[in-house]
Amino acid sequence: MLLINKRDKIKWFQGITINDVFSVMGYNYPLITVFINDIFLSEDDYSTFEIPDEANVIIFHLAHGG
């Protein structure tokens, strides 16, 4: 099980990546930041980094405007 933003839980599976989490959660924000167990994850790793089971995943989108 993965805990997303300290409130949502999704089922973990072998090989799950941040892009998989985005898909499950319906996230498609253009500016987004991700931490896995309090470690910043680079956008370059979203499709390859395998999230460990029981990980704490923090995902937030950066708001911009005037």
C-alpha positions as a Markdown table, in Angstrom:
| # | Residue | x | y | z |
|---|---|---|---|---|
| 1 | Met | 0.0 | 0.0 | 0.0 |
| 2 | Leu | 1.2 | 3.5 | -0.8 |
| 3 | Leu | 0.2 | 6.6 | 1.2 |
| 4 | Ile | -0.3 | 9.6 | -1.0 |
| 5 | Asn | -0.2 | 13.1 | 0.5 |
| 6 | Lys | -0.8 | 11.6 | 4.0 |
| 7 | Arg | -4.4 | 10.9 | 3.2 |
| 8 | Asp | -5.0 | 8.7 | 0.1 |
| 9 | Lys | -4.0 | 5.1 | -0.1 |
| 10 | Ile | -3.4 | 3.2 | -3.3 |
| 11 | Lys | -2.5 | -0.4 | -3.9 |
| 12 | Trp | 1.2 | -1.1 | -4.4 |
| 13 | Phe | 2.4 | -3.4 | -7.1 |
| 14 | Gln | 5.9 | -4.6 | -8.2 |
| 15 | Gly | 7.5 | -2.0 | -10.4 |
| 16 | Ile | 5.1 | 0.9 | -9.7 |
| 17 | Thr | 6.5 | 4.3 | -10.7 |
| 18 | Ile | 5.4 | 7.9 | -10.1 |
| 19 | Asn | 3.9 | 8.0 | -13.6 |
| 20 | Asp | 1.7 | 5.0 | -12.5 |
| 21 | Val | 0.7 | 6.9 | -9.4 |
| 22 | Phe | -0.2 | 10.0 | -11.5 |
| 23 | Ser | -2.4 | 7.7 | -13.7 |
| 24 | Val | -4.2 | 6.1 | -10.7 |
| 25 | Met | -4.7 | 9.4 | -9.0 |
| 26 | Gly | -5.7 | 11.3 | -12.1 |
| 27 | Tyr | -2.9 | 13.8 | -11.8 |
| 28 | Asn | -1.9 | 15.7 | -15.0 |
| 29 | Tyr | -0.6 | 19.0 | -13.6 |
| 30 | Pro | 2.1 | 20.7 | -15.7 |
| 31 | Leu | 4.2 | 21.7 | -12.7 |
| 32 | Ile | 4.5 | 19.0 | -10.1 |
| 33 | Thr | 6.9 | 18.1 | -7.3 |
| 34 | Val | 7.3 | 14.6 | -5.8 |
| 35 | Phe | 8.9 | 13.3 | -2.6 |
| 36 | Ile | 9.3 | 9.6 | -1.8 |
| 37 | Asn | 9.9 | 9.0 | 1.9 |
| 38 | Asp | 11.0 | 12.6 | 2.2 |
| 39 | Ile | 13.5 | 12.4 | -0.7 |
| 40 | Phe | 13.0 | 14.7 | -3.7 |
| 41 | Leu | 12.5 | 12.8 | -6.9 |
| 42 | Ser | 13.6 | 14.3 | -10.2 |
| 43 | Glu | 11.2 | 14.5 | -13.1 |
| 44 | Asp | 13.7 | 12.4 | -15.1 |
| 45 | Asp | 13.0 | 9.5 | -12.7 |
| 46 | Tyr | 9.2 | 9.6 | -12.8 |
| 47 | Ser | 9.0 | 6.7 | -15.3 |
| 48 | Thr | 11.8 | 4.6 | -14.0 |
| 49 | Phe | 12.1 | 4.9 | -10.2 |
| 50 | Glu | 10.3 | 1.9 | -8.6 |
| 51 | Ile | 8.5 | 3.0 | -5.4 |
| 52 | Pro | 9.0 | 0.7 | -2.5 |
| 53 | Asp | 5.9 | -0.8 | -0.7 |
| 54 | Glu | 4.7 | 1.2 | 2.2 |
| 55 | Ala | 6.3 | 4.4 | 0.9 |
| 56 | Asn | 5.1 | 7.8 | 1.9 |
| 57 | Val | 4.5 | 9.7 | -1.3 |
| 58 | Ile | 4.1 | 13.5 | -1.3 |
| 59 | Ile | 2.9 | 15.0 | -4.6 |
| 60 | Phe | 2.0 | 18.6 | -5.0 |
| 61 | His | 1.4 | 20.9 | -8.0 |
| 62 | Leu | 3.0 | 24.3 | -8.1 |
| 63 | Ala | 0.4 | 27.0 | -8.5 |
| 64 | His | 1.4 | 30.0 | -10.6 |
| 65 | Gly | -0.3 | 33.1 | -11.8 |
| 66 | Gly | -0.9 | 36.7 | -10.8 |
